[in-house]
C-alpha cells in the first residue's frame, strides 16, 4: 500500500468527493500499472490517495501511483487546479 497527496491551488474548498476522485484515478489507471485497490480521502484543498499496487519495491509502487495521478491531472478537467505534492 502506497500513498500520494494532491493539493488544490484554489483557496475555495473543493467540491470533489472521495468517491469521484477514486473513480477518476481508476479511469486513468492502465493494466501495466498493476493497481489492485484505490482509496481517496478529500479534506478541503487536499486529497490523500492510497493504493495497493503490485510492484517489486515500495518505491516502484509509489512511482506507478504518481504516474496514474499525473495522467488523471493532465486529462481530467475536474482536476485542473490540482497538483501532485512532491515528497
Secondary structure, DSSP 8 states (H G I E B T S, - for coil): -EEEEEEESSSS-----HHHHHHHHHHT--GGG-EEEEEEEEETTEEEEEEEE--SSHHHHHHHHHHHHHHHHHH-GGGTTEEE---
